[in-house]
Amino acid sequence: MLFEREGKYPQITEAGLALYDSAKVVVDSTERFAFSARQLSKGIPATLVMGIDEDLPLAPFSELFHSVQKRWPNLNLVLKRQAAPKLFKEVKNSNVHIAITPTLQGSSQFYEFRAVGQWPYKMACGADHELSRSRNITNDQLAAFTQILPTSLDPNSPFMQTQKMSPYTWLAEGYDSLCSLLKANIGWAFLPVYGSDLPEGVKEIFPEFSLVDMHMQYDIIWPKGQRTTELHHCIIDQVHAAFSQRV
């Protein structure tokens, strides 16, 4: 007997209480099973591998992650933070299903893409670095201090040739490593920024040539021939929103 029905309202018995938690697990599992089946029938994958260029800050995409989890709570998401060349290769081999990468010049034969916008860069150093106390910084001054560059840059690329200004360089793998070196007052760098505030312990500097806005063009890409679903369109919309709110 699960309920006593002698009174006006049924009362659960000790046997009923003993089975209650197990019954909840069964109901929840059944609902998850039905939800997953509906999503799979719409082409939503059980697991999505998403890549984000390691040189970008991750915080601007928090709303994207919340939206995806809310709409597809049973989705398994694998987040990869990799350098752009590796992300291009992973997308080409269909190991990454969707990725945010710098724009690759020319048409691609192995992926589809959607332009999502430009990401601004500022020149920055540690709050206690000698450059932070200079108001008018010359190119010669920049060349006299260590410049921190991302490891993702191709040494022979035009972008590297325009970014590298000092003969003394350190290389940092990813945004977080670059910020850590700046906070340690190791040197200065071109830093991708979100909003008007720089990370704590980092200060913007204004060299004589920096009157022109610096930015990098970004795309969202996925393997050519891969079916796009409402999940992909949600991610694309959220990435667009993150780029539009970057300043």
Backbone as CSV, one residue per row, in Angstrom:
resi,resn,N_x,N_y,N_z,CA_x,CA_y,CA_z,C_x,C_y,C_z
1,MET,0.840,-1.192,0.000,0.000,0.000,0.000,0.881,1.250,0.000
2,LEU,0.623,2.139,-0.982,1.395,3.378,-1.066,0.691,4.540,-0.370
3,PHE,-0.656,4.452,-0.273,-1.429,5.521,0.346,-2.476,4.936,1.287
4,GLU,-2.711,5.606,2.399,-3.831,5.316,3.289,-4.982,6.224,2.884
5,ARG,-6.150,5.654,2.622,-7.283,6.438,2.118,-8.449,6.490,3.115
6,GLU,-8.168,6.310,4.380,-9.251,6.302,5.366,-9.795,7.709,5.623
7,GLY,-8.954,8.712,5.622,-9.399,10.070,5.898,-9.877,10.788,4.637
8,LYS,-10.047,12.114,4.767,-10.518,12.926,3.644,-9.471,13.003,2.540
9,TYR,-8.195,13.057,2.959,-7.100,13.148,1.989,-6.201,11.924,2.116
10,PRO,-5.757,11.379,0.968,-4.848,10.220,1.024,-3.542,10.603,1.715
11,GLN,-3.031,9.702,2.532,-1.757,9.895,3.226,-0.764,8.861,2.725
12,ILE,0.446,9.327,2.372,1.451,8.407,1.876,1.941,7.513,3.012
13,THR,2.158,6.265,2.696,2.618,5.300,3.694,4.141,5.261,3.708
14,GLU,4.704,4.501,4.671,6.153,4.338,4.726,6.678,3.675,3.453
15,ALA,5.907,2.729,2.923,6.302,2.083,1.662,6.308,3.096,0.520
16,GLY,5.299,3.983,0.511,5.249,5.023,-0.514,6.432,5.965,-0.425
17,LEU,6.793,6.365,0.805,7.953,7.231,0.999,9.237,6.553,0.538
18,ALA,9.319,5.235,0.772,10.522,4.500,0.381,10.695,4.476,-1.133
19,LEU,9.571,4.522,-1.868,9.632,4.466,-3.333,9.616,5.843,-3.992
20,TYR,9.347,6.895,-3.200,9.150,8.228,-3.766,10.369,8.733,-4.545
21,ASP,11.561,8.679,-3.926,12.763,9.182,-4.598,13.057,8.411,-5.874
22,SER,12.874,7.085,-5.830,13.107,6.283,-7.026,12.108,6.634,-8.123
23,ALA,10.867,6.925,-7.725,9.854,7.290,-8.713,10.208,8.611,-9.394
24,LYS,10.743,9.573,-8.618,11.154,10.853,-9.203,12.265,10.651,-10.233
25,VAL,13.224,9.764,-9.911,14.314,9.492,-10.848,13.767,8.917,-12.143
26,VAL,12.793,7.992,-12.035,12.203,7.372,-13.228,11.492,8.417,-14.086
27,VAL,10.706,9.289,-13.440,9.970,10.329,-14.182,10.937,11.290,-14.860
28,ASP,11.960,11.737,-14.110,12.935,12.668,-14.688,13.675,12.029,-15.853
29,SER,14.057,10.756,-15.705,14.778,10.070,-16.784,13.905,9.933,-18.018
30,THR,12.624,9.653,-17.815,11.707,9.528,-18.945,11.555,10.855,-19.680
31,GLU,11.454,11.946,-18.912,11.321,13.263,-19.534,12.587,13.635,-20.297
32,ARG,13.761,13.343,-19.722,15.010,13.637,-20.417,15.139,12.816,-21.692
33,PHE,14.711,11.555,-21.606,14.761,10.690,-22.773,13.885,11.251,-23.897
34,ALA,12.661,11.652,-23.556,11.731,12.182,-24.563,12.275,13.483,-25.158
35,PHE,12.837,14.352,-24.296,13.380,15.627,-24.781,14.551,15.379,-25.724
36,SER,15.456,14.476,-25.331,16.608,14.178,-26.173,16.182,13.594,-27.507
37,ALA,15.183,12.756,-27.487,14.704,12.153,-28.733,14.140,13.213,-29.667
38,ARG,13.398,14.174,-29.099,12.835,15.249,-29.925,13.956,16.088,-30.541
39,GLN,14.990,16.398,-29.744,16.085,17.208,-30.258,16.863,16.480,-31.350
40,LEU,17.118,15.185,-31.150,17.842,14.415,-32.158,17.052,14.341,-33.458
41,SER,15.725,14.250,-33.346,14.897,14.184,-34.553,14.939,15.493,-35.334
42,LYS,15.290,16.600,-34.658,15.407,17.902,-35.321,16.825,18.148,-35.831
43,GLY,17.702,17.175,-35.644,19.080,17.338,-36.100,20.012,17.951,-35.079
44,ILE,19.518,18.236,-33.859,20.387,18.776,-32.808,21.327,17.663,-32.353
45,PRO,22.636,17.862,-32.408,23.561,16.787,-32.024,23.530,16.528,-30.523
46,ALA,23.890,15.311,-30.144,23.992,14.999,-28.717,25.175,15.733,-28.098
47,THR,26.239,15.909,-28.888,27.439,16.612,-28.436,27.842,17.638,-29.482
48,LEU,28.107,18.858,-29.038,28.572,19.913,-29.933,29.973,20.332,-29.502
49,VAL,30.910,20.318,-30.439,32.272,20.786,-30.168,32.399,22.191,-30.738
50,MET,32.629,23.154,-29.856,32.719,24.556,-30.257,34.116,25.086,-29.985
51,GLY,34.672,25.807,-30.942,35.995,26.398,-30.774,35.927,27.912,-30.729
52,ILE,36.746,28.515,-29.882,36.860,29.976,-29.797,38.342,30.334,-29.826
53,ASP,38.694,31.223,-30.720,40.075,31.675,-30.846,40.653,31.994,-29.470
54,GLU,41.776,31.373,-29.138,42.357,31.515,-27.811,42.827,32.939,-27.511
55,ASP,42.974,33.772,-28.533,43.442,35.140,-28.317,42.320,36.089,-27.907
56,LEU,41.067,35.622,-27.943,39.935,36.446,-27.525,39.632,36.223,-26.045
57,PRO,39.128,37.249,-25.344,38.629,37.014,-23.980,37.385,36.139,-24.036
58,LEU,37.181,35.320,-23.022,36.043,34.398,-23.018,34.793,35.007,-22.384
59,ALA,34.978,35.969,-21.485,33.852,36.549,-20.749,32.722,37.084,-21.636
60,PRO,33.006,37.715,-22.786,31.913,38.262,-23.601,30.925,37.215,-24.113
61,PHE,31.302,35.932,-24.054,30.439,34.897,-24.602,29.655,34.145,-23.525
62,SER,29.644,34.675,-22.298,28.928,34.004,-21.212,27.428,33.926,-21.489
63,GLU,26.861,34.969,-22.093,25.424,34.952,-22.397,25.110,33.874,-23.429
64,LEU,26.016,33.661,-24.365,25.850,32.588,-25.345,25.733,31.243,-24.644
65,PHE,26.641,30.967,-23.703,26.629,29.681,-23.005,25.350,29.507,-22.192
66,HIS,24.905,30.576,-21.530,23.668,30.493,-20.747,22.463,30.191,-21.648
67,SER,22.402,30.855,-22.791,21.279,30.647,-23.713,21.244,29.219,-24.239
68,VAL,22.408,28.700,-24.606,22.471,27.332,-25.138,22.063,26.332,-24.071
69,GLN,22.572,26.493,-22.845,22.224,25.536,-21.795,20.743,25.594,-21.441
70,LYS,20.166,26.804,-21.457,18.753,26.951,-21.115,17.854,26.289,-22.157
71,ARG,18.185,26.463,-23.438,17.343,25.914,-24.504,17.588,24.436,-24.758
72,TRP,18.833,23.988,-24.525,19.175,22.576,-24.775,19.901,22.019,-23.551
73,PRO,19.170,21.811,-22.444,19.819,21.393,-21.191,20.498,20.032,-21.271
74,ASN,20.107,19.192,-22.232,20.710,17.869,-22.344,21.888,17.828,-23.312
75,LEU,22.201,18.960,-23.907,23.313,19.002,-24.848,24.642,18.880,-24.108
76,ASN,25.534,18.055,-24.643,26.915,17.997,-24.147,27.759,18.938,-25.009
77,LEU,28.325,19.962,-24.394,29.125,20.927,-25.139,30.598,20.781,-24.768
78,VAL,31.431,20.687,-25.782,32.880,20.637,-25.592,33.449,21.955,-26.111
79,LEU,34.084,22.724,-25.225,34.626,24.033,-25.593,36.131,23.912,-25.780
80,LYS,36.606,24.312,-26.962,38.034,24.272,-27.260,38.558,25.689,-27.448
81,ARG,39.632,26.012,-26.712,40.315,27.291,-26.859,41.633,26.989,-27.555
82,GLN,41.703,27.317,-28.841,42.872,26.971,-29.622,43.299,28.134,-30.504
83,ALA,44.520,28.086,-30.973,45.005,29.081,-31.916,44.257,28.935,-33.234
84,ALA,44.102,30.046,-33.941,43.308,30.044,-35.174,43.762,28.993,-36.187
85,PRO,45.059,28.833,-36.480,45.453,27.821,-37.469,44.981,26.417,-37.096
86,LYS,45.037,26.092,-35.785,44.582,24.765,-35.363,43.067,24.644,-35.477
87,LEU,42.342,25.724,-35.166,40.888,25.686,-35.295,40.476,25.466,-36.748
88,PHE,41.152,26.145,-37.684,40.839,25.940,-39.100,41.027,24.468,-39.478
89,LYS,42.100,23.875,-38.992,42.375,22.465,-39.304,41.329,21.546,-38.680
90,GLU,40.936,21.856,-37.435,39.938,21.031,-36.744,38.570,21.114,-37.424
91,VAL,38.212,22.309,-37.888,36.950,22.457,-38.620,37.021,21.712,-39.947
92,LYS,38.136,21.813,-40.626,38.323,21.114,-41.896,38.118,19.615,-41.736
93,ASN,38.602,19.054,-40.613,38.484,17.622,-40.360,37.197,17.246,-39.634
94,SER,36.290,18.245,-39.458,34.999,18.046,-38.782,35.146,17.608,-37.332
95,ASN,36.295,17.913,-36.713,36.481,17.636,-35.294,35.895,18.754,-34.435
96,VAL,35.723,19.942,-35.034,35.046,21.071,-34.393,33.846,21.416,-35.258
97,HIS,32.675,21.531,-34.627,31.430,21.724,-35.385,31.135,23.187,-35.697
98,ILE,31.648,24.087,-34.868,31.435,25.516,-35.102,32.514,26.274,-34.337
99,ALA,33.031,27.366,-34.926,34.159,28.052,-34.303,34.148,29.539,-34.611
100,ILE,34.710,30.309,-33.682,34.906,31.754,-33.859,36.385,31.965,-34.156
101,THR,36.689,32.462,-35.356,38.073,32.585,-35.796,38.299,33.919,-36.503
102,PRO,39.551,34.377,-36.558,39.840,35.538,-37.401,39.513,35.225,-38.853
103,THR,39.144,36.248,-39.598,38.810,36.066,-41.004,40.026,35.575,-41.774
104,LEU,39.816,34.505,-42.540,40.874,33.970,-43.396,40.675,34.553,-44.787
105,GLN,41.685,35.230,-45.290,41.561,35.896,-46.588,41.342,34.868,-47.701
106,GLY,40.467,35.218,-48.635,40.192,34.316,-49.757,39.058,33.372,-49.436
107,SER,38.545,32.705,-50.450,37.433,31.777,-50.267,37.948,30.444,-49.743
108,SER,37.127,29.821,-48.920,37.520,28.534,-48.359,36.778,27.413,-49.062
109,GLN,37.466,26.289,-49.213,36.847,25.126,-49.848,36.367,24.124,-48.829
110,PHE,36.708,24.324,-47.539,36.366,23.289,-46.572,35.448,23.777,-45.447
111,TYR,35.036,25.038,-45.461,34.085,25.462,-44.433,33.150,26.546,-44.948
112,GLU,31.986,26.623,-44.294,31.049,27.724,-44.498,31.352,28.778,-43.437
113,PHE,30.975,30.030,-43.703,31.278,31.059,-42.719,30.215,32.150,-42.735
114,ARG,30.186,32.881,-41.644,29.360,34.075,-41.514,30.206,35.144,-40.830
115,ALA,30.354,36.291,-41.453,31.102,37.386,-40.835,30.339,37.891,-39.614
116,VAL,31.041,38.074,-38.501,30.356,38.500,-37.283,30.811,39.871,-36.793
117,GLY,31.896,40.408,-37.328,32.259,41.762,-36.942,33.729,41.921,-36.612
118,GLN,34.052,43.092,-36.117,35.434,43.443,-35.794,35.636,43.505,-34.282
119,TRP,36.800,43.035,-33.847,37.123,43.093,-32.423,38.225,44.131,-32.216
120,PRO,37.997,45.112,-31.328,38.983,46.178,-31.140,40.166,45.732,-30.285
121,TYR,41.314,46.313,-30.569,42.538,46.076,-29.802,43.033,47.408,-29.239
122,LYS,43.617,47.343,-28.061,44.264,48.505,-27.474,45.698,48.129,-27.099
123,MET,46.551,49.125,-27.059,47.910,48.896,-26.603,47.920,49.054,-25.092
124,ALA,48.544,48.087,-24.417,48.470,48.085,-22.964,49.764,47.563,-22.351
125,CYS,49.932,47.902,-21.070,51.054,47.389,-20.284,50.561,47.214,-18.858
126,GLY,51.412,46.700,-17.988,51.042,46.552,-16.587,50.899,47.904,-15.909
127,ALA,50.065,47.951,-14.869,49.792,49.221,-14.183,51.045,49.818,-13.562
128,ASP,52.052,48.985,-13.270,53.282,49.489,-12.656,54.465,49.482,-13.621
129,HIS,54.191,49.251,-14.888,55.266,49.257,-15.875,55.717,50.695,-16.129
130,GLU,56.974,50.852,-16.531,57.507,52.196,-16.767,56.713,52.948,-17.824
131,LEU,56.222,52.246,-18.860,55.459,52.911,-19.926,54.145,53.497,-19.420
132,SER,53.601,52.931,-18.330,52.318,53.421,-17.813,52.431,54.828,-17.248
133,ARG,53.648,55.264,-16.986,53.855,56.605,-16.423,54.244,57.624,-17.487
134,SER,54.275,57.183,-18.752,54.655,58.086,-19.848,53.414,58.576,-20.582
135,ARG,53.346,59.846,-20.826,52.207,60.410,-21.548,52.420,60.384,-23.056
136,ASN,53.576,60.735,-23.491,53.885,60.740,-24.920,54.924,59.660,-25.207
137,ILE,54.455,58.556,-25.790,55.321,57.403,-26.017,55.724,57.360,-27.485
138,THR,57.010,57.331,-27.720,57.508,57.282,-29.090,57.717,55.837,-29.526
139,ASN,57.854,55.647,-30.835,58.147,54.312,-31.355,59.474,53.780,-30.808
140,ASP,60.437,54.661,-30.620,61.723,54.238,-30.073,61.578,53.710,-28.645
141,GLN,60.690,54.341,-27.869,60.455,53.865,-26.507,59.837,52.465,-26.520
142,LEU,58.861,52.264,-27.403,58.243,50.944,-27.509,59.285,49.891,-27.868
143,ALA,60.158,50.242,-28.768,61.173,49.290,-29.212,62.180,48.973,-28.115
144,ALA,62.262,49.825,-27.106,63.236,49.612,-26.034,62.723,48.652,-24.968
145,PHE,61.412,48.347,-25.003,60.832,47.463,-23.984,60.356,46.154,-24.620
146,THR,60.202,45.144,-23.784,59.737,43.830,-24.239,58.311,43.922,-24.762
147,GLN,58.089,43.343,-25.929,56.743,43.253,-26.489,56.246,41.818,-26.339
148,ILE,55.015,41.669,-25.870,54.430,40.343,-25.683,53.522,40.053,-26.874
149,LEU,53.806,38.968,-27.568,53.066,38.595,-28.770,52.386,37.247,-28.573
150,PRO,51.235,37.033,-29.209,50.582,35.724,-29.116,51.313,34.670,-29.936
151,THR,51.379,33.465,-29.423,52.048,32.374,-30.142,51.296,31.992,-31.407
152,SER,50.032,32.391,-31.500,49.211,31.999,-32.649,49.602,32.716,-33.936
153,LEU,50.330,33.816,-33.826,50.671,34.592,-35.019,51.733,33.884,-35.854
154,ASP,51.476,33.794,-37.146,52.465,33.264,-38.082,53.607,34.272,-38.190
155,PRO,54.846,33.849,-37.905,55.976,34.800,-37.959,56.130,35.496,-39.308
156,ASN,55.627,34.865,-40.373,55.770,35.438,-41.711,54.523,36.170,-42.201
157,SER,53.497,36.242,-41.344,52.250,36.858,-41.780,52.371,38.383,-41.800
158,PRO,51.586,39.039,-42.655,51.589,40.515,-42.678,51.179,41.107,-41.342
159,PHE,50.248,40.419,-40.650,49.788,40.937,-39.359,50.936,40.954,-38.346
160,MET,51.765,39.894,-38.376,52.921,39.868,-37.478,53.892,40.994,-37.823
161,GLN,54.081,41.220,-39.106,55.021,42.263,-39.522,54.560,43.644,-39.068
162,THR,53.238,43.859,-39.032,52.733,45.165,-38.594,52.675,45.258,-37.074
163,GLN,52.514,44.126,-36.380,52.408,44.157,-34.920,53.758,44.209,-34.232
164,LYS,54.735,43.514,-34.757,56.016,43.426,-34.070,56.776,44.739,-34.197
165,MET,57.063,45.374,-33.057,57.721,46.671,-33.064,58.978,46.696,-32.206
166,SER,59.206,45.630,-31.461,60.371,45.594,-30.590,61.222,44.369,-30.918
167,PRO,62.532,44.501,-30.835,63.397,43.339,-31.050,63.379,42.383,-29.858
168,TYR,62.829,42.840,-28.731,62.767,42.017,-27.525,61.331,41.510,-27.360
169,THR,61.114,40.227,-27.507,59.752,39.694,-27.496,59.629,38.493,-26.562
170,TRP,58.461,38.410,-25.936,58.021,37.208,-25.243,56.773,36.730,-25.978
171,LEU,56.535,35.413,-25.954,55.356,34.837,-26.589,54.416,34.293,-25.519
172,ALA,53.138,34.563,-25.694,52.126,34.098,-24.742,51.077,33.276,-25.479
173,GLU,50.721,32.145,-24.898,49.728,31.273,-25.520,48.346,31.612,-24.977
174,GLY,47.580,32.365,-25.752,46.213,32.681,-25.370,46.076,33.981,-24.589
175,TYR,44.821,34.440,-24.523,44.484,35.728,-23.903,44.871,35.768,-22.430
176,ASP,44.553,34.725,-21.675,44.814,34.734,-20.233,46.310,34.808,-19.935
177,SER,47.104,34.082,-20.710,48.560,34.126,-20.505,49.100,35.515,-20.820
178,LEU,48.586,36.119,-21.895,49.038,37.452,-22.265,48.726,38.459,-21.152
179,CYS,47.505,38.379,-20.615,47.114,39.290,-19.531,47.986,39.080,-18.288
180,SER,48.306,37.825,-17.988,49.127,37.532,-16.810,50.516,38.156,-16.939
181,LEU,51.084,38.096,-18.131,52.404,38.698,-18.340,52.340,40.218,-18.259
182,LEU,51.246,40.786,-18.764,51.095,42.246,-18.644,50.986,42.648,-17.178
183,LYS,50.186,41.927,-16.413,50.006,42.251,-14.994,51.309,42.105,-14.211
184,ALA,52.179,41.223,-14.712,53.478,41.042,-14.070,54.488,42.095,-14.513
185,ASN,54.014,43.061,-15.344,54.850,44.173,-15.811,56.058,43.711,-16.629
186,ILE,55.842,42.635,-17.402,56.906,42.111,-18.247,57.147,43.020,-19.455
187,GLY,56.068,43.577,-20.008,56.214,44.404,-21.201,54.883,44.980,-21.637
188,TRP,54.742,45.216,-22.928,53.520,45.790,-23.477,53.005,44.898,-24.603
189,ALA,51.720,45.114,-25.002,51.127,44.237,-26.006,49.917,44.903,-26.640
190,PHE,49.520,44.373,-27.800,48.223,44.681,-28.395,47.218,43.730,-27.754
191,LEU,46.220,44.280,-27.052,45.302,43.460,-26.270,43.877,43.597,-26.788
192,PRO,43.205,42.466,-27.134,41.789,42.554,-27.499,40.967,42.933,-26.273
193,VAL,40.049,43.871,-26.428,39.320,44.400,-25.271,37.822,44.216,-25.462
194,TYR,37.127,44.184,-24.321,35.668,44.078,-24.320,35.123,45.187,-23.442
195,GLY,34.302,46.057,-24.034,33.820,47.200,-23.280,34.912,48.250,-23.148
196,SER,34.745,49.114,-22.192,35.691,50.224,-22.038,36.772,49.934,-21.003
197,ASP,36.594,48.881,-20.213,37.526,48.605,-19.125,38.519,47.522,-19.510
198,LEU,39.772,47.740,-19.140,40.803,46.722,-19.294,40.831,45.855,-18.040
199,PRO,41.424,44.675,-18.116,41.529,43.838,-16.909,42.234,44.574,-15.780
200,GLU,41.895,44.236,-14.566,42.532,44.864,-13.416,44.040,44.623,-13.459
201,GLY,44.795,45.660,-13.195,46.247,45.550,-13.218,46.860,45.831,-14.574
202,VAL,46.013,46.193,-15.553,46.473,46.492,-16.911,46.041,47.915,-17.258
203,LYS,46.927,48.657,-17.908,46.637,50.062,-18.231,46.873,50.317,-19.709
204,GLU,45.969,51.093,-20.328,46.120,51.446,-21.742,47.230,52.480,-21.900
205,ILE,47.986,52.348,-22.973,49.018,53.338,-23.297,48.708,53.946,-24.661
206,PHE,49.252,55.142,-24.906,48.894,55.889,-26.110,50.155,56.319,-26.866
207,PRO,50.711,55.443,-27.674,51.878,55.816,-28.485,51.502,56.840,-29.548
208,GLU,52.494,57.441,-30.134,52.265,58.517,-31.090,51.542,58.057,-32.350
209,PHE,51.601,56.760,-32.680,50.969,56.283,-33.908,49.576,55.702,-33.671
210,SER,49.094,55.682,-32.421,47.881,54.926,-32.107,46.591,55.726,-32.239
211,LEU,46.604,56.766,-33.062,45.380,57.535,-33.264,44.375,56.780,-34.118
212,VAL,44.839,55.797,-34.872,43.956,54.989,-35.708,43.467,53.792,-34.903
213,ASP,42.158,53.508,-34.975,41.607,52.359,-34.267,42.184,51.069,-34.828
214,MET,42.541,50.162,-33.925,43.072,48.862,-34.320,42.022,47.793,-34.057
215,HIS,41.850,46.885,-34.997,40.837,45.853,-34.834,41.189,44.632,-35.685
216,MET,40.502,43.533,-35.379,40.648,42.286,-36.130,39.258,41.826,-36.569
217,GLN,39.127,41.432,-37.844,37.859,40.942,-38.373,37.695,39.467,-38.016
218,TYR,36.490,39.099,-37.550,36.218,37.720,-37.142,35.022,37.128,-37.889
219,ASP,35.077,35.809,-38.056,33.987,35.030,-38.653,33.578,33.920,-37.693
220,ILE,32.387,33.384,-37.921,32.011,32.123,-37.298,31.949,31.100,-38.424
221,ILE,32.612,29.961,-38.249,32.764,28.994,-39.330,32.293,27.612,-38.896
222,TRP,31.927,26.782,-39.888,31.550,25.387,-39.630,31.879,24.566,-40.874
223,PRO,32.023,23.244,-40.741,32.440,22.421,-41.883,31.473,22.531,-43.058
224,LYS,32.027,22.567,-44.248,31.198,22.622,-45.456,30.375,21.344,-45.554
225,GLY,29.087,21.502,-45.853,28.196,20.357,-45.965,27.542,19.940,-44.661
226,GLN,28.004,20.493,-43.533,27.385,20.164,-42.246,26.006,20.801,-42.153
227,ARG,25.030,20.041,-41.703,23.665,20.551,-41.568,23.618,21.602,-40.458
228,THR,22.997,22.739,-40.735,22.822,23.762,-39.708,21.429,23.630,-39.111
229,THR,21.341,23.746,-37.813,20.090,23.586,-37.081,19.776,24.862,-36.308
230,GLU,18.682,24.831,-35.550,18.346,25.991,-34.734,19.426,26.247,-33.680
231,LEU,20.152,25.203,-33.275,21.255,25.380,-32.340,22.356,26.229,-32.974
232,HIS,22.730,25.924,-34.204,23.755,26.713,-34.894,23.310,28.164,-35.071
233,HIS,22.051,28.361,-35.450,21.559,29.723,-35.663,21.513,30.504,-34.347
234,CYS,21.203,29.816,-33.251,21.213,30.474,-31.940,22.627,30.932,-31.604
235,ILE,23.615,30.077,-31.839,25.010,30.430,-31.550,25.455,31.604,-32.417
236,ILE,25.116,31.557,-33.698,25.486,32.651,-34.603,24.887,33.970,-34.127
237,ASP,23.594,33.958,-33.738,22.939,35.181,-33.261,23.606,35.700,-31.988
238,GLN,23.948,34.785,-31.071,24.562,35.203,-29.807,25.972,35.750,-30.027
239,VAL,26.696,35.172,-30.976,28.039,35.679,-31.284,27.941,37.070,-31.894
240,HIS,26.967,37.259,-32.799,26.729,38.591,-33.359,26.471,39.593,-32.231
241,ALA,25.645,39.190,-31.247,25.313,40.084,-30.138,26.550,40.420,-29.323
242,ALA,27.410,39.432,-29.078,28.632,39.687,-28.313,29.536,40.672,-29.033
243,PHE,29.636,40.552,-30.344,30.493,41.463,-31.110,29.891,42.864,-31.159
244,SER,28.578,42.957,-31.212,27.947,44.280,-31.281,28.029,45.006,-29.944
245,GLN,28.215,44.266,-28.842,28.291,44.884,-27.510,29.725,45.025,-27.030
246,ARG,30.687,44.813,-27.899,32.086,44.767,-27.468,32.615,46.133,-27.038
247,VAL,31.918,47.230,-27.442,32.407,48.562,-27.059,31.315,49.312,-26.342
